[in-house]
Amino acid sequence: MTKSSAVIIAFLIGVTACNDGTQKKPRSSAKYVREIDKIKLTDLNGKGIYIKEGKTIFINFWATWCKPCIREMPSIEKAQNIVSNKNIIFLMASNESIDDIKKFSNDVGYKLNYVRIENSEEMNIEALPVTNIYNAKGKLVFSEAGMRKWDDKNNIDLILKIANQK
């Protein structure tokens, strides 16, 4: 063993032996992150949106130029109305400008909660529309690309099943 190796080993033994147990263990700085928290959303005033635990979140990713997205919106609005007495939040997320989203919302007149997604590239959304449903703990439990008739009984049952997960 070289002299420098012996010095390093002696130093490490001395450092670890000096702990008398009175020091507190370092706390992890890593914050618990729910999957839903990975999505950066803003409302149409540019204010960030934080989704509290305890709500089921239905997020539909769409664009103003996407014909299938627009065709499925009436069924999303109806589904939202059907389950309105449940703890479910419906969000319509686009990465277009806030002005474009507002104009679209005013033109079509659907009573939906439009938001802007700030990090769609990070979400790896490769097609539109995409619907993600997160359970009340913020875990992604459903994700699908493509259009659906969301007010269909089977789809309402799917939404309610997720909403009722503990």
Secondary structure, DSSP 8 states (H G I E B T S, - for coil): --HHHHHHHHHHHHHHHT--S-S-----------GGGGS-EE-TTS-EE---TT-EEEEEE--TT-HHHHHHHHHHHHHHHHTTTSSEEEEEEE-S-HHHHHHHHHHH-----EEEES-TTTTT--SSSEEEEE-TTS-EEEEEES---TTSHHHHHHHHHHHT--
